[in-house]
Amino acid sequence: MPEITVADSDSDSGSEVRTGGCLCGKVRFTVTGPVDDPHICACTHCSTRSGAPFQWWVGFPMDGLKWTGTDPNWFDNHPGKTARGFCGTCGSHLAARDHGNDMAIGILATALDHHTTDPALAPTNLNRLAEAAPWLTATGCPGSAAASTADPSQ
């Protein structure tokens, strides 16, 4: 099993430190702190914006976020409510922040460098199930009826 190097200890805080960035590498970041609410969102907005049937989100404390490359561009997709961060060069989606919430930031798990090997990022639920593509809810994704009845031996 590969060693997970993203959960290194920050000598100042003792918290987990993870790194990530966009496809072209111009926007880079570190997030320090506990993972909060790793989930899949299948809302119409996330699927339309991403071109995929869902997006995989993970929350982190806002005060643990540091942009270490170029800052992302922000699009106010719900004016006065929510903005989405993306790379102005390659277009990679990276983050979401709610206006008025200085406590947390949503990071797309796939923007994290070790998203495939970090067990803390595993989604725990599927949000906005009513908006999901019907075939998605039949596949056994976390939070779906198929997942709760699936035979774990298969």
C-alpha angles and dihedrals in degrees: 000000000000118000115250108230098176096079094068117150117254105224092218099049108016087230130132115268122206130181132207147149149165130301096263094043098236094113111055132166146173125216121199123193142046123326111250128199103341103198147151116243117205098177119140091246096055093045095047094046094046100037089231133100092250145353129231112229132188126185126222135176109274091224089060094059120100123174104218100178129033112332114251124251114248128220117197096220093170101031111230091004115057136009128191124215121218141160112267091210107045099015096233113164110233117159150000130213131186116224110245093024109102092163104072143027129196115227124191104243091221089062089064115095096231102032093134095055105033108097093195089069096059108127114250098193147009112241125207092018092168089065096046123110107268092239091056094061091051094057100073099255115166110283096021125117089241091058093055092050099037119120105244091206092069 
